[in-house]
Amino acid sequence: MSSSSTPNPNSRPDLDDTINVTTAHNSASMTAAAARENRNPGSNKEPLSIATFAVCAVIFIICGSVIGNASGGFFSYNTTIKPEYVRGKAPGVADDVALPPKPILNVYVKKGQSLYSAKCNGCHGADGKGDGANYPSLVGSSWSTGHTERFAQVILNGLQGPTSTGKVYGAGVMPAQGGGMSAQDLAFIMTFIRNSFGNSVGDVVSPEMAQAAIDIAAKRSNPAAPVTAEELKAHEKDLTGEKMDPTTLVDPITFKPVGAKK
């Protein structure tokens, strides 16, 4: 019999104990055709489809809109910024770009609050009520809310002896606050006290009025001494000078009425 009729012992490798079938199959998977196919990552490892991402994006947009409308203005600039806050100019913005105008009373009260904190807080307190023993209250005081000339002289020169109620407080003497104070600063602080702590005079002390008060203080016979209740009787009147309408809109930086020449 010729050799060509002899059966090949490797023609059925899966029946041959000497052949590793797994190795043979793995070799086939590495062929060029198999390498071009995407490998199946297996169950639970399939990548998310574009449709899934699109659906999630729509859901997020809808949820964001609902939360924003139901937040009661939580994301609103007006509710997250303190009242009377004045936004400064951004870096590089020209100086001639105006900020939104505000009523002059609001602007003066805001500026006066800062001056009060620096000059008056230590004695009269943040609430303007003093301590009842050493320092008097400014709340409802007839001198604070009454004639502007009298009130200005107390601030500029200090006070010795009885206050508006006739009581003498333990501190004895209120130090003068006029040193280095400009007419603009005096206008700010007077306007603040007269319209804060429950005081609601509703007027604005103008810089011109404040300058008149400074001039009066400079003409005192003894300008270094604090005023007394007796001396203040001569000042039971309002300061002369231009009176400002509290609703006048002004530039919050220059304090000039809107439309006025700089």
C-alpha positions as CSV (number, residue, x, y, z in Angstrom):
1,M,0.0,0.0,0.0
2,S,1.3,3.4,-0.9
3,S,2.1,6.1,1.7
4,S,-0.6,8.4,0.3
5,S,-3.3,6.1,1.6
6,T,-2.0,6.2,5.2
7,P,-4.3,8.3,7.4
8,N,-2.9,11.6,8.8
9,P,-2.8,11.2,12.6
10,N,-3.3,15.0,13.0
11,S,-6.4,15.4,10.8
12,R,-8.7,15.3,13.9
13,P,-6.8,17.3,16.5
14,D,-9.7,17.5,18.8
15,L,-9.5,13.7,19.2
16,D,-5.8,13.7,19.6
17,D,-4.7,13.7,23.3
18,T,-1.4,15.3,22.2
19,I,-3.0,18.4,20.8
20,N,-4.2,21.3,23.2
21,V,-7.5,22.4,21.5
22,T,-7.7,25.7,23.5
23,T,-4.2,26.7,22.3
24,A,-5.1,25.8,18.7
25,H,-8.3,27.9,18.9
26,N,-6.4,30.9,20.4
27,S,-3.9,30.7,17.6
28,A,-6.8,31.1,15.1
29,S,-8.1,34.2,17.0
30,M,-4.9,36.0,16.3
31,T,-5.1,35.8,12.6
32,A,-5.4,39.0,10.6
33,A,-9.1,38.6,10.1
34,A,-9.8,38.1,13.7
35,A,-7.7,41.0,14.8
36,R,-9.9,43.4,12.8
37,E,-13.0,42.4,14.7
38,N,-14.1,44.3,17.9
39,R,-13.5,42.2,20.9
40,N,-16.6,41.4,22.9
41,P,-15.9,42.9,26.4
42,G,-18.4,40.5,28.0
43,S,-21.6,41.0,29.9
44,N,-22.2,44.2,31.9
45,K,-19.2,45.9,30.2
46,E,-20.9,47.4,27.1
47,P,-20.1,51.2,26.7
48,L,-23.0,53.7,27.1
49,S,-24.7,54.8,23.9
50,I,-24.9,58.4,22.7
51,A,-28.7,58.2,23.1
52,T,-28.2,57.5,26.9
53,F,-26.0,60.6,27.3
54,A,-28.5,62.7,25.4
55,V,-31.4,61.6,27.6
56,C,-29.4,62.3,30.8
57,A,-28.5,65.8,29.5
58,V,-32.2,66.6,28.8
59,I,-33.1,65.5,32.4
60,F,-30.4,67.6,33.9
61,I,-31.5,70.7,32.0
62,I,-35.1,70.2,33.1
63,C,-34.2,69.6,36.7
64,G,-32.0,72.7,36.8
65,S,-34.8,74.9,35.4
66,V,-37.3,73.5,38.0
67,I,-34.8,74.1,40.9
68,G,-34.0,77.6,39.7
69,N,-37.6,78.7,39.5
70,A,-38.5,77.1,42.8
71,S,-35.6,78.6,44.7
72,G,-37.4,81.7,45.6
73,G,-34.6,83.9,44.1
74,F,-31.8,82.0,45.9
75,F,-29.7,82.4,42.8
76,S,-30.6,86.0,42.2
77,Y,-27.9,88.7,42.5
78,N,-30.3,90.9,44.4
79,T,-30.9,88.4,47.1
80,T,-27.3,87.2,47.6
81,I,-25.8,90.7,47.9
82,K,-26.1,92.9,50.9
83,P,-28.5,95.8,50.7
84,E,-27.0,99.1,49.5
85,Y,-23.9,97.2,48.2
86,V,-22.3,99.2,45.5
87,R,-20.5,97.1,42.8
88,G,-17.1,98.5,42.0
89,K,-15.8,99.0,38.5
90,A,-14.2,96.0,36.9
91,P,-10.4,96.3,36.2
92,G,-9.7,98.1,33.0
93,V,-13.1,99.8,32.9
94,A,-12.9,103.5,32.1
95,D,-13.5,106.0,34.9
96,D,-16.3,107.7,32.9
97,V,-18.5,104.6,33.1
98,A,-21.1,105.5,35.7
99,L,-22.4,103.2,38.3
100,P,-26.2,103.0,38.9
101,P,-27.4,106.0,40.8
102,K,-28.9,105.7,44.3
103,P,-31.1,108.0,46.5
104,I,-28.9,110.4,48.4
105,L,-30.3,109.4,51.7
106,N,-29.4,105.8,51.2
107,V,-25.9,106.7,50.1
108,Y,-25.2,109.1,53.0
109,V,-26.6,106.6,55.6
110,K,-24.3,103.9,54.2
111,K,-21.2,106.1,54.3
112,G,-22.2,107.4,57.7
113,Q,-22.5,103.9,59.1
114,S,-18.8,103.3,58.4
115,L,-17.8,106.5,60.1
116,Y,-20.0,105.8,63.1
117,S,-18.4,102.3,63.5
118,A,-15.0,104.0,63.6
119,K,-15.8,107.0,65.9
120,C,-18.8,106.2,68.0
121,N,-19.3,102.4,68.4
122,G,-17.0,102.2,71.4
123,C,-19.2,104.4,73.5
124,H,-22.7,104.5,72.1
125,G,-22.6,100.9,70.8
126,A,-23.5,99.3,67.5
127,D,-27.2,99.8,68.3
128,G,-26.8,103.4,69.4
129,K,-28.3,102.7,72.9
130,G,-25.1,103.4,74.9
131,D,-24.8,101.4,78.2
132,G,-27.2,103.4,80.4
133,A,-24.5,104.2,82.9
134,N,-21.6,105.8,81.3
135,Y,-22.7,106.6,77.8
136,P,-26.2,108.0,76.7
137,S,-28.4,106.5,74.1
138,L,-28.8,108.2,70.7
139,V,-32.2,106.5,70.1
140,G,-34.9,109.0,70.2
141,S,-32.6,111.7,71.6
142,S,-34.0,115.2,71.1
143,W,-30.5,116.4,70.5
144,S,-29.8,113.7,67.8
145,T,-33.1,114.1,66.0
146,G,-33.7,117.8,66.7
147,H,-32.0,121.0,65.6
148,T,-29.1,120.2,63.3
149,E,-26.9,123.1,64.5
150,R,-27.1,122.0,68.1
151,F,-26.4,118.3,67.2
152,A,-23.4,119.3,65.1
153,Q,-21.8,121.2,67.9
154,V,-22.0,118.2,70.2
155,I,-20.3,116.0,67.6
156,L,-17.6,118.6,66.8
157,N,-16.8,119.9,70.3
158,G,-17.8,117.1,72.6
159,L,-20.1,117.5,75.7
160,Q,-19.6,118.0,79.4
161,G,-22.4,117.8,82.0
162,P,-26.0,116.9,81.5
163,T,-27.4,115.5,78.3
164,S,-30.7,116.2,76.6
165,T,-32.5,114.3,79.4
166,G,-30.7,116.2,82.2
167,K,-28.8,113.1,83.3
168,V,-25.1,113.2,83.9
169,Y,-23.4,110.0,82.8
170,G,-20.5,108.3,84.4
171,A,-18.1,109.0,81.6
172,G,-18.4,112.7,82.5
173,V,-17.1,114.2,79.2
174,M,-17.8,113.2,75.6
175,P,-14.5,113.7,73.6
176,A,-14.7,116.1,70.6
177,Q,-14.9,114.2,67.3
178,G,-14.3,117.2,65.0
179,G,-10.5,116.9,64.7
180,G,-9.7,116.0,61.1
181,M,-13.4,115.6,60.2
182,S,-14.4,117.1,56.8
183,A,-17.7,118.7,56.1
184,Q,-18.6,115.7,53.9
185,D,-17.9,113.2,56.8
186,L,-19.9,115.3,59.2
187,A,-22.8,115.3,56.8
188,F,-22.5,111.5,56.5
189,I,-22.5,110.8,60.2
190,M,-25.2,113.2,61.1
191,T,-27.5,111.8,58.4
192,F,-26.8,108.3,59.5
193,I,-27.6,108.9,63.2
194,R,-30.7,110.9,62.4
195,N,-32.0,108.0,60.2
196,S,-30.9,104.9,62.1
197,F,-31.5,103.0,65.4
198,G,-35.2,103.7,65.0
199,N,-34.6,107.4,64.4
200,S,-36.4,108.4,61.2
201,V,-36.1,112.1,60.6
202,G,-35.9,111.5,56.9
203,D,-33.7,114.4,56.0
204,V,-30.2,114.7,54.6
205,V,-27.5,117.0,56.2
206,S,-25.7,118.4,53.2
207,P,-22.0,119.2,53.1
208,E,-22.8,122.9,52.8
209,M,-24.8,122.7,56.1
210,A,-22.0,120.7,57.7
211,Q,-19.4,123.3,56.7
212,A,-21.6,126.0,58.3
213,A,-21.4,123.9,61.6
214,I,-17.6,123.7,61.3
215,D,-17.3,127.4,60.8
216,I,-19.5,128.0,63.9
217,A,-17.4,125.7,66.0
218,A,-14.2,127.5,65.0
219,K,-15.6,130.8,66.2
220,R,-16.3,129.7,69.7
221,S,-14.5,131.7,72.4
222,N,-12.9,128.5,73.8
223,P,-12.9,126.1,70.9
224,A,-10.9,123.5,72.8
225,A,-13.5,123.1,75.5
226,P,-16.5,120.8,75.2
227,V,-19.9,122.4,74.9
228,T,-22.5,122.3,77.8
229,A,-26.2,122.1,77.9
230,E,-26.3,125.8,78.7
231,E,-24.2,126.8,75.7
232,L,-26.3,124.6,73.4
233,K,-29.3,126.7,74.1
234,A,-27.9,129.3,71.7
235,H,-27.8,126.7,68.9
236,E,-31.4,125.5,69.0
237,K,-31.8,126.1,65.3
238,D,-31.1,124.3,62.0
239,L,-28.0,124.8,60.0
240,T,-28.0,127.2,57.0
241,G,-27.1,125.9,53.6
242,E,-28.6,123.9,50.7
243,K,-31.1,121.3,51.8
244,M,-31.1,118.1,49.8
245,D,-34.2,116.2,48.7
246,P,-33.7,112.7,50.2
247,T,-34.9,111.0,47.0
248,T,-32.4,112.8,44.8
249,L,-30.4,110.3,42.8
250,V,-26.6,110.6,43.1
251,D,-23.5,108.9,41.9
252,P,-22.5,106.5,44.7
253,I,-18.8,107.3,44.1
254,T,-18.8,111.1,43.6
255,F,-22.0,111.8,45.7
256,K,-23.0,114.3,43.0
257,P,-26.6,114.4,41.7
258,V,-27.0,112.5,38.4
259,G,-26.6,114.9,35.5
260,A,-24.6,117.5,37.6
261,K,-21.3,118.7,36.3
262,K,-18.3,117.1,38.0
